[in-house]
Amino acid sequence: SSDVCSSDLLGTRSVVVASSEAASHVGRVVTVCGVVVSGNYADTSRGAPTFLNFDKAYPQQPFMVVIWGTHRGKFGTPERTLVNKRVCATGRVTVFRGVAEIEVSNPQLLRVAE
């Protein structure tokens, strides 16, 4: 069952989907919710990305959030603070190395679910 939530920032309403279903929404702007089970700040990698793996640890995760280093300061240390929390991310779903992902640059689009 998909409920709909409004996202004022994107100026559109987005469908809420489970992280296990994110791959079937590639190319669409949706809100993906799941439990962050692991995270990694790859500070020595190009772009210094932070990865948040949903529902299963890397490399088995069905969905991940990517926060690039240029935006990391707005988020603190999400690879630690969001682990074991139910989190929702809003954005356009893409696929990287077979895994559905959303790149998030605004903390208002990544929130702990109530």
N, C-alpha and C positions, 0 to 999 in steps of 0.2 A: 504494500500500500504506500503510495507516494503522497505526502502532504505537500502543500505549497507554502513557502515562506516568502516574504517580500525582502528584497535587498535594495535599500534606497541608494546605496553607493553605485550599484550597477544600473540603476534606473530601470530595472526589470524585475519580474518575479521569477524565481528559479525553483525548479523541482528539487525536492530533497530525496537523495538516494543513499542506500547503504554502500559502504566502501566496496563490498563484494560485487556491487552492480555498476561501479563507476566505469568499467571498461566498455559497457554497452552505451555509454553516453559521450564517447569521444567526439570532440568538436563542438559540444554544447556547453553552455554556461549552466551549471547546476551547483547545488550545495551537497557535498558528500560528507556523511557522518560515520564515525567509527571510533574505536578505541586505539589510541596511539600506544603501541606496545614497545617500540624502540625508536631511537633517534640517533643521528650522527651529524656532528659539525665537521665537515671535511675541509678544515682551514688551510690545508696545504694543496688542495685540488684547485684547478682553474675555476675562478668565480667564487671560491670559498662557499659552496652550498651547504645548507643545513637540510637534512632529510628527516622527515617524520614518517615512520612506517605504520600503517594502519592494520589492525586485526591480527597480523602475523609478522614475526620478525623477518628482516632481510635475510635471505633473498626470496622468501615465500610470500611477501606482502602483496595483497591484491590491489593496493592503492597507496600512494605516498604524496606528501606535500613537500614541495621544494621551496626554500627561502634562500635567495641568492645573497651573498655576502654584503652587497651594497645596501640591502634592506634589513640585514640581521639586527642592527642596532635598535630598530623599532620593536623587536620581539623579545629581547633579552636572551635567555638560554632555553628556547622551547624544547630542545632535545632532552632536557632534564625536567623542566617544569610541566610539560604536557604529557609525560609518560604515565600510563595507566589512567588517563582521563578520556572521557568521551568528548571528542572534538569534531566540529563541523567546519569545513573549508568551502568557500564559494569562489568559483572561477571557471575558466574554460578547461575542460578535461582534454589532456593530450596523452600520448603514449611515449615512454622512453624505455628502450630495451625490454619491450613486452609488458611493462607495468604502467597502469593508468596513473596519471599524476595531475596535480594542479600546482602551478607556480603562484605563490602568494607574496605580494609586496606590501600589502596594507593589513595591519593587525586587526582591523575591523572585519576582515573577511576570513579570519581564523579565530574561532571562539570555542570556549568550553561549553558544551551543551548543558542545559539545566537538567 
